[in-house]
Amino acid sequence: MAIAMIKNNLKQEYFNILKKQEITTYFQPIISLKDGGVLGYEALSRGPANSHFHYPDELFHYAKKVNKVWELDLLCRLKAIEKAKETISDKLLFINIDSDIIKDIKFKKGFTKEFLRHHNIDTNHIIFELTEHTAVSDYKTFNQIIENYRHQGYRIAIDDAGDGYSGLRLMTEIRPNFIKIDMALIRDIDKDMMKKELLKSFQQFSHITNIQVIAEGIETSEELKTLIEIGIPYGQGYYIQRPSEGFVAISPKLMEEIQRLNQQNKKIQRLPTTLTIGMLQRRDSPLQQDDTCDKANNIFSESYNLQGIVVLKEKKVIGLIMRHKFYYQMRKEGNQNNFLLRPLSSIMNHAPLVLDHSINIREASNIAMSREESTVYDYIIVTKGEEYSGVVPIAYLLNAFAQAGVIHEAEVSKNQNLLHLMEKPVYLDA
């Protein structure tokens, strides 16, 4: 009985929202990652603040449950357009549309040029944003419908791109004007090399096909910096600006940051591609896999500035031991004597970053800084062919960028996590 009453109350609450039109439109800006200028705004609908239906997921999920998707969608569109009509001017308005709605004859009648003209908005300012989760059974018919709207001046965006096969199919079938990259791919992209490479592929694809890419869900300055380095043209997210009921100007501080990052990125792009990681290397003498931890301890004790030792199997790199991790494991072991008797192969990093000497420093930097945070300052190991050639401490790489004017030299010395620039090579007795 209690459950039935709760369900009935929810239904009543929902129908009251529709009847009283208790939908509030929020707007989140989509900006250029080149200069911080506003491309447009995504219209986001919310139910009453203290309601079970405040957030859009619950709002639209329940609409399907009670067969009121059309009514809710129309109400959200009307609210967004009425609120945007005075301020959208030359900006774009991104409106989320369900594929079932866009196929509906009522949508065609209710979203004509006359309807928009009444609200002083041109069709070329409207972007229909289709989610990648939208189920499309007949792509041929659906594409014909989309083309009909295109001829009227509307443009199309695919939302949540990269979140599954259906989105890739939707993308290739309808050839949208915009691709909005799913926020799951943006999260921590500065720390994830796989995500970074995938975004590079999206950007190359968009360049060839003339489809603009928008990165969703940017939440940190590091994510923003990485997206600018990749060349993603547009972005939105909490770091840029949270959704608000009005059209809030982008902060001057953020615009300055975007412009500064772009200037820095241009300097990086101008770095000569002939400057390779091999030119920065120094030749530290390595240890062999069967050498004991006692030998590494002696080297670290005698050479305070040395931060790492490469481990080989004959001439081939198989591991790396970094000073701070070595002594952390020693303390963790408890029995120091037992630890020092262990072979290096039992405590080393078995998957260090190994790069061929011919890789240019721009590419090497991208790879090195895409490592997990726990290894981001580990040595880069350089090889020639398959044989060990030398090491490049991250500080050497940063110093090369400082000398090229990409970053200020003070930034290199200011970061206490970096290795010492004065670190000298260590040669072991034969």
RAPE-V139475 format. One record per pair of residues at least 12 apart in sequence whose ideal C-beta (glycine too) atoms are under 6 Angstrom apart, sorted by the first residue. I is the first residue (numbers start at 1). J is the second residue. Records with the same first field share a line. If there is no record, write none. Layout:
I->J  J
This chain:
14->62
17->47
18->71
21->75
22->48
23->45  75  76  79
24->46
25->43  45  79  80  83
26->44  243  245
27->41  247
28->42  236  243
29->41  241
30->214  234  236
31->240
33->228  232  235
36->250  255  258
38->91
39->92  234
40->91  92  94
42->94
43->80  95
44->243
45->76
47->59
73->101
81->119
85->119  120  121
87->247
92->125  127
93->125  126
94->127  129
96->129
97->128
99->134  136
103->145
123->152  153  154
124->153
126->154
127->155  157
128->154  156
129->157  159
130->158
131->159  160
132->160  161  163  166  167
139->173
143->174
146->174
155->177
156->176  177
157->176  178  180
158->170  171  176  179
159->180
160->182
161->179  181
162->181  182  185
163->182
178->212  214
179->211  213
180->214  216
181->215
183->216  217
186->215  217  223
189->223  226
190->222  223  226
191->373
193->370
196->370
199->230
200->230
203->230  231  232
212->233
213->232
214->234
215->227  232  235
216->236
217->237
218->235  237  239  240
219->237  238  239
220->239
225->261
228->261  265
229->265
267->405  406
268->362  406
271->362  404
273->360
275->361
276->358  360
277->355  359  361  364  382  392
278->357  382
280->392  396  400
281->382  390  392
282->390  425
283->390
284->391  425  426
285->427  428
286->310  312  388
287->309  311  344
288->312
289->311  313  318  345
290->343
291->344
292->341
293->339  340  342
294->340
296->309  321
297->340
300->323
303->426
305->420  423
306->426
307->323  419
308->320  322  379
309->321
310->381
311->344  348
312->388
315->387
316->386
317->354  381  388
319->348  349  350
320->349  352
321->348
322->378
329->347
352->381
353->380
354->381  383
355->380
356->383
357->382  384  389
361->400
365->397
368->380
377->394  417
379->391  393
380->392
393->419  423
395->418  419  421
398->412
399->412  421
